[in-house]
Amino acid sequence: MLHDNLNDLRQLAETESIRQKISFVEETLKDANTQKWQKSPEQRLLDAAMNQAQQAGMYMTYPLTRENTIYTVRTA
């Protein structure tokens, strides 16, 4: 998904804001590929997030799962 967003950003007229967004996405992609990032959320965290969303009155079409959730935590 981030690769798609990056491609979309690169199609836009170049402004300072767009350059900053491109830089952020590039850095996120680079960092997410290092060993110091944990890429799979624990199921209890996903369940807690789903519960909080429901309590806030948000309608969730699909439950939060490891497969459909972008999640990174710096571990080192």
PDB file with SEQRES, HELIX, SHEET and CRYST1 records, atoms N, CA, C and O in Angstrom:
SEQRES   1 A   76  MET LEU HIS ASP ASN LEU ASN ASP LEU ARG GLN LEU ALA          
SEQRES   2 A   76  GLU THR GLU SER ILE ARG GLN LYS ILE SER PHE VAL GLU          
SEQRES   3 A   76  GLU THR LEU LYS ASP ALA ASN THR GLN LYS TRP GLN LYS          
SEQRES   4 A   76  SER PRO GLU GLN ARG LEU LEU ASP ALA ALA MET ASN GLN          
SEQRES   5 A   76  ALA GLN GLN ALA GLY MET TYR MET THR TYR PRO LEU THR          
SEQRES   6 A   76  ARG GLU ASN THR ILE TYR THR VAL ARG THR ALA                  
HELIX    1 AA1 LEU A    2  GLN A   11  1                                  10    
HELIX    2 AA2 GLU A   16  ALA A   32  1                                  17    
HELIX    3 AA3 GLN A   43  GLN A   55  1                                  13    
SHEET    1 AA1 2 TRP A  37  GLN A  38  0                                        
SHEET    2 AA1 2 VAL A  73  ARG A  74 -1                                        
CRYST1    1.000    1.000    1.000  90.00  90.00  90.00 P 1           1          
ATOM      1  N   MET A   1       0.824  -1.181   0.000  1.00  0.00           N  
ATOM      2  CA  MET A   1       0.000   0.000   0.000  1.00  0.00           C  
ATOM      3  C   MET A   1       0.878   1.258   0.000  1.00  0.00           C  
ATOM      4  O   MET A   1       0.592   2.222  -0.710  1.00  0.00           O  
ATOM      5  N   LEU A   2       1.941   1.238   0.797  1.00  0.00           N  
ATOM      6  CA  LEU A   2       2.814   2.406   0.822  1.00  0.00           C  
ATOM      7  C   LEU A   2       3.506   2.627  -0.515  1.00  0.00           C  
ATOM      8  O   LEU A   2       3.727   3.767  -0.923  1.00  0.00           O  
ATOM      9  N   HIS A   3       3.847   1.538  -1.196  1.00  0.00           N  
ATOM     10  CA  HIS A   3       4.452   1.678  -2.534  1.00  0.00           C  
ATOM     11  C   HIS A   3       3.471   2.344  -3.491  1.00  0.00           C  
ATOM     12  O   HIS A   3       3.869   3.186  -4.296  1.00  0.00           O  
ATOM     13  N   ASP A   4       2.197   1.979  -3.413  1.00  0.00           N  
ATOM     14  CA  ASP A   4       1.172   2.615  -4.251  1.00  0.00           C  
ATOM     15  C   ASP A   4       1.053   4.092  -3.917  1.00  0.00           C  
ATOM     16  O   ASP A   4       0.964   4.932  -4.813  1.00  0.00           O  
ATOM     17  N   ASN A   5       1.052   4.410  -2.613  1.00  0.00           N  
ATOM     18  CA  ASN A   5       0.966   5.814  -2.202  1.00  0.00           C  
ATOM     19  C   ASN A   5       2.161   6.603  -2.709  1.00  0.00           C  
ATOM     20  O   ASN A   5       2.020   7.742  -3.153  1.00  0.00           O  
ATOM     21  N   LEU A   6       3.338   5.991  -2.640  1.00  0.00           N  
ATOM     22  CA  LEU A   6       4.537   6.662  -3.120  1.00  0.00           C  
ATOM     23  C   LEU A   6       4.440   6.932  -4.616  1.00  0.00           C  
ATOM     24  O   LEU A   6       4.777   8.025  -5.074  1.00  0.00           O  
ATOM     25  N   ASN A   7       3.988   5.955  -5.370  1.00  0.00           N  
ATOM     26  CA  ASN A   7       3.816   6.154  -6.814  1.00  0.00           C  
ATOM     27  C   ASN A   7       2.806   7.262  -7.113  1.00  0.00           C  
ATOM     28  O   ASN A   7       3.017   8.078  -8.009  1.00  0.00           O  
ATOM     29  N   ASP A   8       1.709   7.281  -6.354  1.00  0.00           N  
ATOM     30  CA  ASP A   8       0.703   8.335  -6.535  1.00  0.00           C  
ATOM     31  C   ASP A   8       1.288   9.713  -6.226  1.00  0.00           C  
ATOM     32  O   ASP A   8       1.041  10.674  -6.954  1.00  0.00           O  
ATOM     33  N   LEU A   9       2.059   9.804  -5.150  1.00  0.00           N  
ATOM     34  CA  LEU A   9       2.669  11.087  -4.785  1.00  0.00           C  
ATOM     35  C   LEU A   9       3.625  11.570  -5.864  1.00  0.00           C  
ATOM     36  O   LEU A   9       3.698  12.766  -6.146  1.00  0.00           O  
ATOM     37  N   ARG A  10       4.346  10.654  -6.459  1.00  0.00           N  
ATOM     38  CA  ARG A  10       5.308  11.031  -7.497  1.00  0.00           C  
ATOM     39  C   ARG A  10       4.633  11.540  -8.761  1.00  0.00           C  
ATOM     40  O   ARG A  10       5.280  12.179  -9.590  1.00  0.00           O  
ATOM     41  N   GLN A  11       3.348  11.267  -8.921  1.00  0.00           N  
ATOM     42  CA  GLN A  11       2.603  11.741 -10.083  1.00  0.00           C  
ATOM     43  C   GLN A  11       2.077  13.165  -9.892  1.00  0.00           C  
ATOM     44  O   GLN A  11       1.668  13.816 -10.853  1.00  0.00           O  
ATOM     45  N   LEU A  12       2.091  13.639  -8.653  1.00  0.00           N  
ATOM     46  CA  LEU A  12       1.558  14.973  -8.355  1.00  0.00           C  
ATOM     47  C   LEU A  12       2.585  16.058  -8.660  1.00  0.00           C  
ATOM     48  O   LEU A  12       3.784  15.796  -8.758  1.00  0.00           O  
ATOM     49  N   ALA A  13       2.083  17.281  -8.808  1.00  0.00           N  
ATOM     50  CA  ALA A  13       2.984  18.416  -9.014  1.00  0.00           C  
ATOM     51  C   ALA A  13       3.888  18.548  -7.791  1.00  0.00           C  
ATOM     52  O   ALA A  13       3.432  18.438  -6.653  1.00  0.00           O  
ATOM     53  N   GLU A  14       5.159  18.784  -8.039  1.00  0.00           N  
ATOM     54  CA  GLU A  14       6.121  18.833  -6.948  1.00  0.00           C  
ATOM     55  C   GLU A  14       6.006  20.140  -6.172  1.00  0.00           C  
ATOM     56  O   GLU A  14       6.216  21.229  -6.705  1.00  0.00           O  
ATOM     57  N   THR A  15       5.671  19.996  -4.920  1.00  0.00           N  
ATOM     58  CA  THR A  15       5.637  21.122  -3.984  1.00  0.00           C  
ATOM     59  C   THR A  15       6.427  20.696  -2.748  1.00  0.00           C  
ATOM     60  O   THR A  15       6.801  19.531  -2.618  1.00  0.00           O  
ATOM     61  N   GLU A  16       6.674  21.622  -1.860  1.00  0.00           N  
ATOM     62  CA  GLU A  16       7.405  21.292  -0.632  1.00  0.00           C  
ATOM     63  C   GLU A  16       6.637  20.239   0.171  1.00  0.00           C  
ATOM     64  O   GLU A  16       7.240  19.312   0.712  1.00  0.00           O  
ATOM     65  N   SER A  17       5.340  20.374   0.249  1.00  0.00           N  
ATOM     66  CA  SER A  17       4.515  19.412   0.976  1.00  0.00           C  
ATOM     67  C   SER A  17       4.614  18.015   0.368  1.00  0.00           C  
ATOM     68  O   SER A  17       4.739  17.025   1.089  1.00  0.00           O  
ATOM     69  N   ILE A  18       4.557  17.943  -0.949  1.00  0.00           N  
ATOM     70  CA  ILE A  18       4.660  16.652  -1.640  1.00  0.00           C  
ATOM     71  C   ILE A  18       6.044  16.046  -1.428  1.00  0.00           C  
ATOM     72  O   ILE A  18       6.161  14.841  -1.209  1.00  0.00           O  
ATOM     73  N   ARG A  19       7.091  16.863  -1.490  1.00  0.00           N  
ATOM     74  CA  ARG A  19       8.446  16.359  -1.254  1.00  0.00           C  
ATOM     75  C   ARG A  19       8.571  15.789   0.157  1.00  0.00           C  
ATOM     76  O   ARG A  19       9.203  14.750   0.351  1.00  0.00           O  
ATOM     77  N   GLN A  20       7.977  16.457   1.137  1.00  0.00           N  
ATOM     78  CA  GLN A  20       8.025  15.979   2.514  1.00  0.00           C  
ATOM     79  C   GLN A  20       7.271  14.654   2.658  1.00  0.00           C  
ATOM     80  O   GLN A  20       7.731  13.750   3.354  1.00  0.00           O  
ATOM     81  N   LYS A  21       6.126  14.542   2.005  1.00  0.00           N  
ATOM     82  CA  LYS A  21       5.353  13.301   2.067  1.00  0.00           C  
ATOM     83  C   LYS A  21       6.115  12.151   1.408  1.00  0.00           C  
ATOM     84  O   LYS A  21       6.143  11.038   1.933  1.00  0.00           O  
ATOM     85  N   ILE A  22       6.728  12.424   0.264  1.00  0.00           N  
ATOM     86  CA  ILE A  22       7.523  11.396  -0.421  1.00  0.00           C  
ATOM     87  C   ILE A  22       8.667  10.947   0.480  1.00  0.00           C  
ATOM     88  O   ILE A  22       8.919   9.750   0.619  1.00  0.00           O  
ATOM     89  N   SER A  23       9.349  11.891   1.084  1.00  0.00           N  
ATOM     90  CA  SER A  23      10.458  11.574   1.975  1.00  0.00           C  
ATOM     91  C   SER A  23       9.979  10.719   3.149  1.00  0.00           C  
ATOM     92  O   SER A  23      10.639   9.748   3.518  1.00  0.00           O  
ATOM     93  N   PHE A  24       8.843  11.072   3.733  1.00  0.00           N  
ATOM     94  CA  PHE A  24       8.302  10.310   4.857  1.00  0.00           C  
ATOM     95  C   PHE A  24       7.987   8.874   4.454  1.00  0.00           C  
ATOM     96  O   PHE A  24       8.336   7.937   5.172  1.00  0.00           O  
ATOM     97  N   VAL A  25       7.333   8.698   3.316  1.00  0.00           N  
ATOM     98  CA  VAL A  25       6.974   7.352   2.858  1.00  0.00           C  
ATOM     99  C   VAL A  25       8.234   6.551   2.540  1.00  0.00           C  
ATOM    100  O   VAL A  25       8.324   5.373   2.886  1.00  0.00           O  
ATOM    101  N   GLU A  26       9.205   7.181   1.884  1.00  0.00           N  
ATOM    102  CA  GLU A  26      10.460   6.484   1.567  1.00  0.00           C  
ATOM    103  C   GLU A  26      11.174   6.036   2.837  1.00  0.00           C  
ATOM    104  O   GLU A  26      11.659   4.907   2.913  1.00  0.00           O  
ATOM    105  N   GLU A  27      11.240   6.914   3.832  1.00  0.00           N  
ATOM    106  CA  GLU A  27      11.888   6.564   5.104  1.00  0.00           C  
ATOM    107  C   GLU A  27      11.122   5.456   5.828  1.00  0.00           C  
ATOM    108  O   GLU A  27      11.728   4.557   6.411  1.00  0.00           O  
ATOM    109  N   THR A  28       9.800   5.522   5.790  1.00  0.00           N  
ATOM    110  CA  THR A  28       8.986   4.489   6.426  1.00  0.00           C  
ATOM    111  C   THR A  28       9.224   3.139   5.772  1.00  0.00           C  
ATOM    112  O   THR A  28       9.369   2.128   6.459  1.00  0.00           O  
ATOM    113  N   LEU A  29       9.265   3.121   4.441  1.00  0.00           N  
ATOM    114  CA  LEU A  29       9.534   1.869   3.732  1.00  0.00           C  
ATOM    115  C   LEU A  29      10.926   1.341   4.049  1.00  0.00           C  
ATOM    116  O   LEU A  29      11.108   0.139   4.248  1.00  0.00           O  
ATOM    117  N   LYS A  30      11.898   2.227   4.097  1.00  0.00           N  
ATOM    118  CA  LYS A  30      13.267   1.812   4.408  1.00  0.00           C  
ATOM    119  C   LYS A  30      13.337   1.250   5.827  1.00  0.00           C  
ATOM    120  O   LYS A  30      13.902   0.177   6.040  1.00  0.00           O  
ATOM    121  N   ASP A  31      12.775   1.960   6.789  1.00  0.00           N  
ATOM    122  CA  ASP A  31      12.814   1.523   8.183  1.00  0.00           C  
ATOM    123  C   ASP A  31      12.050   0.227   8.408  1.00  0.00           C  
ATOM    124  O   ASP A  31      12.470  -0.616   9.201  1.00  0.00           O  
ATOM    125  N   ALA A  32      10.933   0.068   7.715  1.00  0.00           N  
ATOM    126  CA  ALA A  32      10.108  -1.127   7.900  1.00  0.00           C  
ATOM    127  C   ALA A  32      10.812  -2.384   7.401  1.00  0.00           C  
ATOM    128  O   ALA A  32      10.431  -3.493   7.776  1.00  0.00           O  
ATOM    129  N   ASN A  33      11.828  -2.226   6.565  1.00  0.00           N  
ATOM    130  CA  ASN A  33      12.557  -3.377   6.044  1.00  0.00           C  
ATOM    131  C   ASN A  33      13.778  -3.743   6.875  1.00  0.00           C  
ATOM    132  O   ASN A  33      14.529  -4.645   6.504  1.00  0.00           O  
ATOM    133  N   THR A  34      13.986  -3.061   7.982  1.00  0.00           N  
ATOM    134  CA  THR A  34      15.124  -3.387   8.836  1.00  0.00           C  
ATOM    135  C   THR A  34      14.688  -4.347   9.922  1.00  0.00           C  
ATOM    136  O   THR A  34      13.499  -4.455  10.225  1.00  0.00           O  
ATOM    137  N   GLN A  35      15.635  -5.036  10.502  1.00  0.00           N  
ATOM    138  CA  GLN A  35      15.350  -6.031  11.529  1.00  0.00           C  
ATOM    139  C   GLN A  35      14.883  -5.387  12.837  1.00  0.00           C  
ATOM    140  O   GLN A  35      14.334  -6.081  13.693  1.00  0.00           O  
ATOM    141  N   LYS A  36      15.085  -4.093  13.008  1.00  0.00           N  
ATOM    142  CA  LYS A  36      14.712  -3.477  14.276  1.00  0.00           C  
ATOM    143  C   LYS A  36      13.225  -3.120  14.354  1.00  0.00           C  
ATOM    144  O   LYS A  36      12.791  -2.483  15.314  1.00  0.00           O  
ATOM    145  N   TRP A  37      12.467  -3.515  13.376  1.00  0.00           N  
ATOM    146  CA  TRP A  37      11.028  -3.255  13.390  1.00  0.00           C  
ATOM    147  C   TRP A  37      10.267  -4.567  13.495  1.00  0.00           C  
ATOM    148  O   TRP A  37      10.520  -5.512  12.747  1.00  0.00           O  
ATOM    149  N   GLN A  38       9.344  -4.608  14.423  1.00  0.00           N  
ATOM    150  CA  GLN A  38       8.454  -5.756  14.559  1.00  0.00           C  
ATOM    151  C   GLN A  38       7.266  -5.504  13.655  1.00  0.00           C  
ATOM    152  O   GLN A  38       6.633  -4.453  13.750  1.00  0.00           O  
ATOM    153  N   LYS A  39       6.947  -6.456  12.772  1.00  0.00           N  
ATOM    154  CA  LYS A  39       5.934  -6.198  11.758  1.00  0.00           C  
ATOM    155  C   LYS A  39       4.602  -6.885  12.011  1.00  0.00           C  
ATOM    156  O   LYS A  39       3.653  -6.652  11.263  1.00  0.00           O  
ATOM    157  N   SER A  40       4.498  -7.717  13.028  1.00  0.00           N  
ATOM    158  CA  SER A  40       3.242  -8.425  13.290  1.00  0.00           C  
ATOM    159  C   SER A  40       2.692  -8.035  14.651  1.00  0.00           C  
ATOM    160  O   SER A  40       3.331  -8.299  15.670  1.00  0.00           O  
ATOM    161  N   PRO A  41       1.529  -7.417  14.690  1.00  0.00           N  
ATOM    162  CA  PRO A  41       0.946  -7.066  15.985  1.00  0.00           C  
ATOM    163  C   PRO A  41       0.435  -8.316  16.699  1.00  0.00           C  
ATOM    164  O   PRO A  41       0.008  -9.280  16.064  1.00  0.00           O  
ATOM    165  N   GLU A  42       0.486  -8.281  18.004  1.00  0.00           N  
ATOM    166  CA  GLU A  42      -0.081  -9.372  18.787  1.00  0.00           C  
ATOM    167  C   GLU A  42      -1.601  -9.334  18.643  1.00  0.00           C  
ATOM    168  O   GLU A  42      -2.191  -8.262  18.512  1.00  0.00           O  
ATOM    169  N   GLN A  43      -2.221 -10.495  18.668  1.00  0.00           N  
ATOM    170  CA  GLN A  43      -3.670 -10.569  18.504  1.00  0.00           C  
ATOM    171  C   GLN A  43      -4.393  -9.793  19.605  1.00  0.00           C  
ATOM    172  O   GLN A  43      -5.432  -9.184  19.352  1.00  0.00           O  
ATOM    173  N   ARG A  44      -3.857  -9.810  20.809  1.00  0.00           N  
ATOM    174  CA  ARG A  44      -4.524  -9.079  21.909  1.00  0.00           C  
ATOM    175  C   ARG A  44      -4.530  -7.570  21.645  1.00  0.00           C  
ATOM    176  O   ARG A  44      -5.470  -6.878  22.036  1.00  0.00           O  
ATOM    177  N   LEU A  45      -3.487  -7.060  20.983  1.00  0.00           N  
ATOM    178  CA  LEU A  45      -3.455  -5.647  20.628  1.00  0.00           C  
ATOM    179  C   LEU A  45      -4.497  -5.336  19.557  1.00  0.00           C  
ATOM    180  O   LEU A  45      -5.179  -4.313  19.624  1.00  0.00           O  
ATOM    181  N   LEU A  46      -4.616  -6.219  18.574  1.00  0.00           N  
ATOM    182  CA  LEU A  46      -5.633  -6.030  17.535  1.00  0.00           C  
ATOM    183  C   LEU A  46      -7.028  -6.083  18.128  1.00  0.00           C  
ATOM    184  O   LEU A  46      -7.890  -5.282  17.767  1.00  0.00           O  
ATOM    185  N   ASP A  47      -7.258  -7.026  19.041  1.00  0.00           N  
ATOM    186  CA  ASP A  47      -8.564  -7.139  19.695  1.00  0.00           C  
ATOM    187  C   ASP A  47      -8.881  -5.886  20.501  1.00  0.00           C  
ATOM    188  O   ASP A  47     -10.013  -5.402  20.485  1.00  0.00           O  
ATOM    189  N   ALA A  48      -7.884  -5.362  21.204  1.00  0.00           N  
ATOM    190  CA  ALA A  48      -8.093  -4.148  21.990  1.00  0.00           C  
ATOM    191  C   ALA A  48      -8.412  -2.957  21.087  1.00  0.00           C  
ATOM    192  O   ALA A  48      -9.282  -2.148  21.409  1.00  0.00           O  
ATOM    193  N   ALA A  49      -7.712  -2.850  19.960  1.00  0.00           N  
ATOM    194  CA  ALA A  49      -7.968  -1.753  19.016  1.00  0.00           C  
ATOM    195  C   ALA A  49      -9.367  -1.867  18.427  1.00  0.00           C  
ATOM    196  O   ALA A  49     -10.068  -0.866  18.282  1.00  0.00           O  
ATOM    197  N   MET A  50      -9.770  -3.081  18.089  1.00  0.00           N  
ATOM    198  CA  MET A  50     -11.107  -3.304  17.544  1.00  0.00           C  
ATOM    199  C   MET A  50     -12.171  -2.922  18.576  1.00  0.00           C  
ATOM    200  O   MET A  50     -13.173  -2.284  18.250  1.00  0.00           O  
ATOM    201  N   ASN A  51     -11.936  -3.320  19.811  1.00  0.00           N  
ATOM    202  CA  ASN A  51     -12.876  -2.999  20.888  1.00  0.00           C  
ATOM    203  C   ASN A  51     -12.988  -1.491  21.079  1.00  0.00           C  
ATOM    204  O   ASN A  51     -14.091  -0.968  21.240  1.00  0.00           O  
ATOM    205  N   GLN A  52     -11.857  -0.788  21.064  1.00  0.00           N  
ATOM    206  CA  GLN A  52     -11.868   0.665  21.218  1.00  0.00           C  
ATOM    207  C   GLN A  52     -12.614   1.337  20.070  1.00  0.00           C  
ATOM    208  O   GLN A  52     -13.364   2.289  20.287  1.00  0.00           O  
ATOM    209  N   ALA A  53     -12.411   0.850  18.861  1.00  0.00           N  
ATOM    210  CA  ALA A  53     -13.107   1.421  17.709  1.00  0.00           C  
ATOM    211  C   ALA A  53     -14.607   1.228  17.844  1.00  0.00           C  
ATOM    212  O   ALA A  53     -15.381   2.143  17.560  1.00  0.00           O  
ATOM    213  N   GLN A  54     -15.022   0.046  18.275  1.00  0.00           N  
ATOM    214  CA  GLN A  54     -16.450  -0.225  18.441  1.00  0.00           C  
ATOM    215  C   GLN A  54     -17.044   0.626  19.557  1.00  0.00           C  
ATOM    216  O   GLN A  54     -18.160   1.128  19.425  1.00  0.00           O  
ATOM    217  N   GLN A  55     -16.310   0.792  20.653  1.00  0.00           N  
ATOM    218  CA  GLN A  55     -16.796   1.625  21.757  1.00  0.00           C  
ATOM    219  C   GLN A  55     -16.927   3.085  21.344  1.00  0.00           C  
ATOM    220  O   GLN A  55     -17.769   3.814  21.869  1.00  0.00           O  
ATOM    221  N   ALA A  56     -16.089   3.505  20.399  1.00  0.00           N  
ATOM    222  CA  ALA A  56     -16.148   4.878  19.908  1.00  0.00           C  
ATOM    223  C   ALA A  56     -17.246   5.056  18.859  1.00  0.00           C  
ATOM    224  O   ALA A  56     -17.443   6.151  18.331  1.00  0.00           O  
ATOM    225  N   GLY A  57     -17.962   3.962  18.562  1.00  0.00           N  
ATOM    226  CA  GLY A  57     -19.050   4.043  17.602  1.00  0.00           C  
ATOM    227  C   GLY A  57     -18.616   3.915  16.159  1.00  0.00           C  
ATOM    228  O   GLY A  57     -19.390   4.224  15.253  1.00  0.00           O  
ATOM    229  N   MET A  58     -17.396   3.468  15.926  1.00  0.00           N  
ATOM    230  CA  MET A  58     -16.908   3.312  14.560  1.00  0.00           C  
ATOM    231  C   MET A  58     -17.409   1.989  13.999  1.00  0.00           C  
ATOM    232  O   MET A  58     -17.422   0.970  14.689  1.00  0.00           O  
ATOM    233  N   TYR A  59     -17.811   2.024  12.762  1.00  0.00           N  
ATOM    234  CA  TYR A  59     -18.254   0.813  12.083  1.00  0.00           C  
ATOM    235  C   TYR A  59     -17.071   0.212  11.339  1.00  0.00           C  
ATOM    236  O   TYR A  59     -16.462   0.865  10.492  1.00  0.00           O  
ATOM    237  N   MET A  60     -16.755  -1.024  11.658  1.00  0.00           N  
ATOM    238  CA  MET A  60     -15.639  -1.701  11.021  1.00  0.00           C  
ATOM    239  C   MET A  60     -16.190  -2.769  10.081  1.00  0.00           C  
ATOM    240  O   MET A  60     -16.827  -3.719  10.535  1.00  0.00           O  
ATOM    241  N   THR A  61     -15.955  -2.626   8.789  1.00  0.00           N  
ATOM    242  CA  THR A  61     -16.428  -3.591   7.807  1.00  0.00           C  
ATOM    243  C   THR A  61     -15.747  -4.937   8.000  1.00  0.00           C  
ATOM    244  O   THR A  61     -16.378  -5.986   7.876  1.00  0.00           O  
ATOM    245  N   TYR A  62     -14.453  -4.900   8.305  1.00  0.00           N  
ATOM    246  CA  TYR A  62     -13.675  -6.120   8.506  1.00  0.00           C  
ATOM    247  C   TYR A  62     -12.995  -6.052   9.863  1.00  0.00           C  
ATOM    248  O   TYR A  62     -12.645  -4.963  10.317  1.00  0.00           O  
ATOM    249  N   PRO A  63     -12.798  -7.186  10.520  1.00  0.00           N  
ATOM    250  CA  PRO A  63     -12.052  -7.158  11.780  1.00  0.00           C  
ATOM    251  C   PRO A  63     -10.582  -6.853  11.520  1.00  0.00           C  
ATOM    252  O   PRO A  63     -10.069  -7.098  10.428  1.00  0.00           O  
ATOM    253  N   LEU A  64      -9.922  -6.324  12.522  1.00  0.00           N  
ATOM    254  CA  LEU A  64      -8.494  -6.073  12.398  1.00  0.00           C  
ATOM    255  C   LEU A  64      -7.755  -7.401  12.503  1.00  0.00           C  
ATOM    256  O   LEU A  64      -7.938  -8.154  13.459  1.00  0.00           O  
ATOM    257  N   THR A  65      -6.921  -7.676  11.511  1.00  0.00           N  
ATOM    258  CA  THR A  65      -6.129  -8.901  11.509  1.00  0.00           C  
ATOM    259  C   THR A  65      -4.684  -8.556  11.196  1.00  0.00           C  
ATOM    260  O   THR A  65      -4.390  -7.440  10.767  1.00  0.00           O  
ATOM    261  N   ARG A  66      -3.792  -9.492  11.405  1.00  0.00           N  
ATOM    262  CA  ARG A  66      -2.386  -9.267  11.059  1.00  0.00           C  
ATOM    263  C   ARG A  66      -2.229  -9.020   9.565  1.00  0.00           C  
ATOM    264  O   ARG A  66      -1.334  -8.287   9.144  1.00  0.00           O  
ATOM    265  N   GLU A  67      -3.092  -9.627   8.768  1.00  0.00           N  
ATOM    266  CA  GLU A  67      -2.978  -9.503   7.311  1.00  0.00           C  
ATOM    267  C   GLU A  67      -3.454  -8.157   6.787  1.00  0.00           C  
ATOM    268  O   GLU A  67      -2.968  -7.700   5.752  1.00  0.00           O  
ATOM    269  N   ASN A  68      -4.394  -7.508   7.475  1.00  0.00           N  
ATOM    270  CA  ASN A  68      -4.931  -6.258   6.941  1.00  0.00           C  
ATOM    271  C   ASN A  68      -4.556  -5.037   7.777  1.00  0.00           C  
ATOM    272  O   ASN A  68      -5.137  -3.965   7.607  1.00  0.00           O  
ATOM    273  N   THR A  69      -3.596  -5.195   8.671  1.00  0.00           N  
ATOM    274  CA  THR A  69      -3.211  -4.094   9.548  1.00  0.00           C  
ATOM    275  C   THR A  69      -1.753  -3.740   9.326  1.00  0.00           C  
ATOM    276  O   THR A  69      -0.876  -4.599   9.413  1.00  0.00           O  
ATOM    277  N   ILE A  70      -1.497  -2.468   9.039  1.00  0.00           N  
ATOM    278  CA  ILE A  70      -0.132  -1.989   8.930  1.00  0.00           C  
ATOM    279  C   ILE A  70       0.297  -1.592  10.322  1.00  0.00           C  
ATOM    280  O   ILE A  70      -0.335  -0.758  10.970  1.00  0.00           O  
ATOM    281  N   TYR A  71       1.379  -2.196  10.775  1.00  0.00           N  
ATOM    282  CA  TYR A  71       1.787  -2.004  12.156  1.00  0.00           C  
ATOM    283  C   TYR A  71       3.289  -2.195  12.252  1.00  0.00           C  
ATOM    284  O   TYR A  71       3.813  -3.228  11.835  1.00  0.00           O  
ATOM    285  N   THR A  72       3.979  -1.219  12.793  1.00  0.00           N  
ATOM    286  CA  THR A  72       5.406  -1.398  13.052  1.00  0.00           C  
ATOM    287  C   THR A  72       5.728  -0.786  14.393  1.00  0.00           C  
ATOM    288  O   THR A  72       5.221   0.279  14.743  1.00  0.00           O  
ATOM    289  N   VAL A  73       6.559  -1.454  15.128  1.00  0.00           N  
ATOM    290  CA  VAL A  73       7.017  -0.964  16.422  1.00  0.00           C  
ATOM    291  C   VAL A  73       8.521  -1.093  16.456  1.00  0.00           C  
ATOM    292  O   VAL A  73       9.070  -2.159  16.179  1.00  0.00           O  
ATOM    293  N   ARG A  74       9.162  -0.043  16.784  1.00  0.00           N  
ATOM    294  CA  ARG A  74      10.620  -0.090  16.877  1.00  0.00           C  
ATOM    295  C   ARG A  74      10.993  -0.911  18.100  1.00  0.00           C  
ATOM    296  O   ARG A  74      10.551  -0.606  19.208  1.00  0.00           O  
ATOM    297  N   THR A  75      11.791  -1.935  17.915  1.00  0.00           N  
ATOM    298  CA  THR A  75      12.134  -2.832  19.014  1.00  0.00           C  
ATOM    299  C   THR A  75      13.569  -2.693  19.469  1.00  0.00           C  
ATOM    300  O   THR A  75      13.952  -3.323  20.456  1.00  0.00           O  
ATOM    301  N   ALA A  76      14.371  -1.908  18.802  1.00  0.00           N  
ATOM    302  CA  ALA A  76      15.772  -1.754  19.217  1.00  0.00           C  
ATOM    303  C   ALA A  76      16.222  -0.318  19.044  1.00  0.00           C  
ATOM    304  O   ALA A  76      17.372   0.009  19.340  1.00  0.00           O  
TER     305      ALA A  76                                                      
END                                                                             
